[in-house]
């Protein structure tokens, strides 16, 4: 269910899991605060829960592994730890997880880190950075980190996790590496060859996401996406998918 970036990416594997309703719709902006959008997603979840219970199907719900969910502590964010969501978006997602758990419907919750790929929404990190680079000025949040994972790897992980028949559990889907945003900007600069000015901001936050459960469940996939240098390949693939830059912005 859904028509956005994640839903389109999951279409090739969805038909292999007819026992599961994949709910890939709802609020996708981590800085969102608008109650109407949250209410519409909650209503959609309720209706989907009813559908799944009536048809004895499992519901796959996508939540967030963002800093808003796990905070900025030293310990990696774990699925089995008590969390105190700190942003409206994360509190909304956590409330929907709890709503789903209390419903009694068979379900699987995947907490996603920052998913990267062609056609992702323009408000997300990488499209925003590339747009700023091409415009000539990039605001760099010096203390921000992000856990990046390629959408193609997310699709593979989802496919494998659904095939395991998991029920009533939460799994982080992430790389496990908190990449400093300045390093992301540096790598994109080298890869795209763009000329721009940095405006450093002494702000930002981030967290490390635990991938122990992911590694235990799908070690053959986890070995491909875990590691401190994985993000470089993610950025290379994203850069290769972009349309050519306007004339005059390249070195």
Order of alpha helices (4+ residues) and beta strands (2+ residues): alpha-beta-alpha-beta-alpha-alpha-beta-beta-alpha-beta-beta-beta-alpha-beta-beta-alpha-beta-alpha-alpha-alpha
